[in-house]
Amino acid sequence: MKTLLFRSLVLAGVTLSAVVPRSGAQRPDSARVVAVPTSITDTGPALERRPPVSPRRAFLSSLVLPGYGQSILGRKRSGAMMLAFEAISVVMVRESALGVREARRNVADSVIVAFVDATGAPAIRYQRTGFPTALIRARKEHVEDWIAVLVANHLFAATDAFVSALLWDLPAEVALSAGRRSTHVEFRVRFR
């Protein structure tokens, strides 16, 4: 019954719009028409939410300064975490380089091994240390390791910013809850 009433009203509206002529004052609006859904069941075009920065720009921003692309996208905590990791890596590269410099200074160093000679007369005897070349090599490897960590942090931050820009409008929640006997990870995604 309701569908019959609805169809007759639509038919009357179509007929009335064909019969009634338009007056000169009734012109289509020249302003841009924006489709706004009135409800969840609206079948019109969906509004597209765009991220504040393109994925490419987010990638490049975080490649130059880790965490910057995340902060533009509103992910302040992850951006701060990547920036803190960057600062720690830079400090450790500097500390490791200072260790290499100290080991190089100690290459010509020697250690006192005796205060008397074979006859018992007082004489200081020196001997070169046996580990400085191995120490220099190990400390150089530490510098290389921290530089690799620094480069990896840049690449990881850039990749994270790129993916975050692509998934910017995805409403997802990740929760971690610990119980008495187990730990649960919960991932929720709301689809519109």
C-alpha positions in Angstrom: 0.0 0.0 0.0 2.8 2.4 0.9 4.7 1.7 -2.2 1.7 2.3 -4.4 1.1 5.7 -2.6 4.8 6.6 -3.0 4.8 5.7 -6.8 1.7 7.8 -7.4 3.3 10.8 -5.6 6.4 10.5 -7.7 4.4 10.2 -10.9 2.4 13.3 -9.9 5.6 15.2 -9.2 7.1 14.3 -12.5 4.0 15.2 -14.4 3.7 18.5 -12.5 7.3 19.5 -13.3 6.7 18.8 -17.0 3.6 20.8 -17.1 4.6 23.9 -15.2 6.8 26.2 -17.2 9.9 27.8 -15.8 9.9 31.5 -15.2 12.8 33.7 -16.0 13.7 34.1 -12.4 14.2 30.4 -11.9 17.7 29.7 -13.1 20.0 26.9 -11.9 22.4 28.0 -9.2 25.8 28.9 -10.7 27.5 28.1 -7.4 29.4 24.8 -7.2 27.2 22.0 -6.0 28.6 19.8 -3.3 27.1 16.4 -2.7 26.5 15.9 1.0 25.1 12.6 2.2 22.1 13.1 4.4 22.3 9.7 6.1 24.2 6.5 6.1 21.9 4.9 3.6 22.3 7.8 1.1 23.4 6.3 -2.2 24.9 9.5 -3.6 28.5 10.1 -4.2 30.6 9.8 -1.0 32.7 12.7 0.2 36.3 12.0 -0.2 38.5 12.9 2.8 42.0 13.9 1.6 45.0 13.8 3.9 46.7 17.1 4.7 49.7 16.0 2.7 50.2 13.7 -0.3 51.8 10.3 0.3 54.8 11.3 -1.7 55.3 14.5 0.2 54.8 12.6 3.5 57.5 10.1 2.4 60.0 12.8 1.5 59.3 14.8 4.7 60.0 11.9 6.9 62.9 10.8 4.8 64.6 14.1 5.5 63.5 14.5 9.1 62.0 11.3 10.7 58.7 12.1 12.4 57.9 15.2 10.4 55.5 13.5 8.0 53.8 11.8 10.9 53.3 15.1 12.7 51.7 16.6 9.6 49.3 13.7 9.5 48.3 14.2 13.1 50.3 11.2 14.4 52.2 13.1 17.1 53.2 10.2 19.3 54.7 8.1 16.5 56.4 11.2 15.1 57.9 12.1 18.5 59.0 8.5 19.0 60.8 8.4 15.6 62.4 11.8 16.3 63.6 10.6 19.7 65.1 7.4 18.1 66.8 9.7 15.6 68.3 11.8 18.4 69.5 8.7 20.2 71.1 7.3 17.1 72.9 10.6 16.3 74.3 10.7 19.9 75.4 7.1 19.7 77.2 7.7 16.3 79.0 10.6 18.0 79.9 8.6 21.1 81.2 5.7 18.9 83.3 8.1 16.8 84.8 9.5 20.0 85.6 5.9 21.0 87.4 5.4 17.7 89.4 8.5 18.2 90.4 7.4 21.8 91.5 4.0 20.5 93.6 5.6 17.8 95.3 7.8 20.4 96.1 4.7 22.5 97.8 2.8 19.6 101.3 4.0 20.6 100.5 3.6 24.3 102.4 1.3 26.5 102.0 -0.2 30.0 104.5 -0.5 32.8 105.3 -4.2 33.3 108.1 -4.1 35.8 109.8 -1.6 38.2 113.1 -3.6 38.5 115.4 -5.2 36.0 116.7 -8.8 36.0 119.4 -8.0 38.5 117.0 -6.3 41.0 118.1 -2.8 40.2 115.3 -0.2 40.0 114.4 0.3 36.4 111.0 0.8 34.8 110.2 -1.5 31.9 107.4 -0.7 29.4 105.6 -3.0 27.0 103.2 -2.0 24.2 99.6 -3.0 24.7 98.5 -5.9 22.5 94.9 -4.9 21.8 94.7 -1.4 20.2 94.4 -2.5 16.6 91.6 -4.9 17.4 90.0 -2.2 19.5 90.1 0.3 16.7 88.5 -2.2 14.3 85.7 -3.0 16.8 85.0 0.6 17.5 84.8 1.4 13.8 82.3 -1.4 13.5 80.2 0.3 16.2 80.2 3.5 14.3 79.1 1.6 11.1 76.3 -0.1 13.0 74.9 3.1 14.4 75.0 4.7 11.0 73.1 1.7 9.6 70.5 2.2 12.4 70.3 5.9 11.5 69.6 5.1 7.8 67.1 2.4 8.7 65.3 4.9 11.0 65.0 7.3 8.1 63.7 4.7 5.7 61.3 3.3 8.3 59.9 6.7 9.2 59.5 7.6 5.5 57.7 4.3 4.8 55.4 4.7 7.8 54.5 8.3 6.7 53.7 7.1 3.2 51.4 4.3 4.4 49.9 6.7 7.0 49.0 9.2 4.2 47.4 6.4 2.2 45.4 5.1 5.1 44.7 8.5 6.6 40.9 8.3 6.6 40.7 4.7 7.8 39.2 4.7 11.3 41.0 1.9 13.0 41.8 1.2 16.6 44.4 -1.1 18.1 44.2 -1.9 21.7 46.5 -4.0 23.9 45.0 -5.4 27.1 46.7 -7.6 29.7 44.8 -10.0 31.8 46.0 -12.2 34.7 46.8 -15.2 32.4 47.1 -13.8 28.9 47.6 -10.7 26.8 45.0 -9.7 24.1 45.6 -7.6 21.1 42.4 -6.1 19.7 42.1 -4.5 16.2 38.9 -2.7 15.3 38.1 -1.2 11.9 34.8 0.7 11.2 33.6 0.5 7.7 31.3 3.3 6.5 
